[in-house]
Amino acid sequence: LMEDWTETFDAESGWYQDVDDEGEFEESDSTTEHAQYGQVFGPSGDYSGNAGSNYIFFDASGMNDKVATITTCENVDLGGTLTFAYFAAGSGIGTLEIQVKPEGGAFTTIKTISGAQGTQWNLVTENLQNAGKMGLVRFHYHSGSNPFGDLSIDH
């Protein structure tokens, strides 16, 4: 995700879930089917297209207007570039905030993505040169007002 630091979600993850959130991100290596309705609102595989490779997703089944947050477990170099892919196709897609917290500082939002963005992986690259030296990165997702807000993240 960052220069000299990559997370593919294929091995032990360098992220932790906020346990106070109402929802959570889960790992998958195949099509994410909407649990409640049996419809597919997610990708058929990870960003790289490699069979058996993982990505993380938020299943919005029964989760209208809910929050899920994942944060890096350790401080990472914020002087590089953050690159990630996301898949946001359902009518209930809410808002994904990408936030950074330099050591000794507070979380600030550096990118916001809202609403459905098509039925493909979308690649985002954000320059973090002004974010600080070392710190944390988090993805904070607030689902929309209906259960069709499944969101996936990978790189």
Number of C-alpha atoms within 10 A of each C-alpha: 17 20 14 9 11 13 17 20 20 16 9 8 12 14 17 14 18 16 11 10 15 13 23 20 22 13 17 19 18 17 13 23 17 18 13 12 10 9 11 16 23 27 25 16 19 28 23 14 11 11 11 12 19 24 26 21 22 24 25 27 17 12 20 19 19 19 23 20 24 19 18 18 14 13 15 19 21 24 17 20 17 18 16 20 19 25 24 30 23 23 17 22 27 25 20 23 18 20 19 25 20 20 15 7 11 11 15 15 15 13 14 13 15 15 17 19 16 11 13 15 23 15 14 12 13 14 14 18 12 10 18 16 16 17 21 20 27 21 20 20 27 23 28 23 16 17 23 29 31 30 28 26 24 24 19
